[in-house]
C-alpha cells in the first residue's frame, strides 16, 4: 500500500452509525475501508461529471462555430420541436 496519511474526520451521528454498522456486519474490515471506498466513489463521480462538462463545452463550441441557425424566432423553434416530438400514446 502506498504511503498512508492518518486523518481525522467529523461525521454526523447518523453517518457514524452507518460506518459502524458496515464494519459490524462484516461488509468492511474497518471504518477506514468504508471511508476509502466512499472517497473512490466520490472521485469516480467527480471525474464522470467533469467529463460530461467537458463534452458539453465541446458541443457548445462546435455549435457556435457551425454558423448561424436556420430559425429566426422562438416560435419557429417550438414548431419544429413539436413536429419532431413523438405522438403521445
PyMOL commands that set and color helices and strands:
alter all, ss='L'
color gray80, all
select helices_A, chain A and resi 13-24+31-65+74-84
alter helices_A, ss='H'
color red, helices_A
deselect
rebuild
show_as cartoon
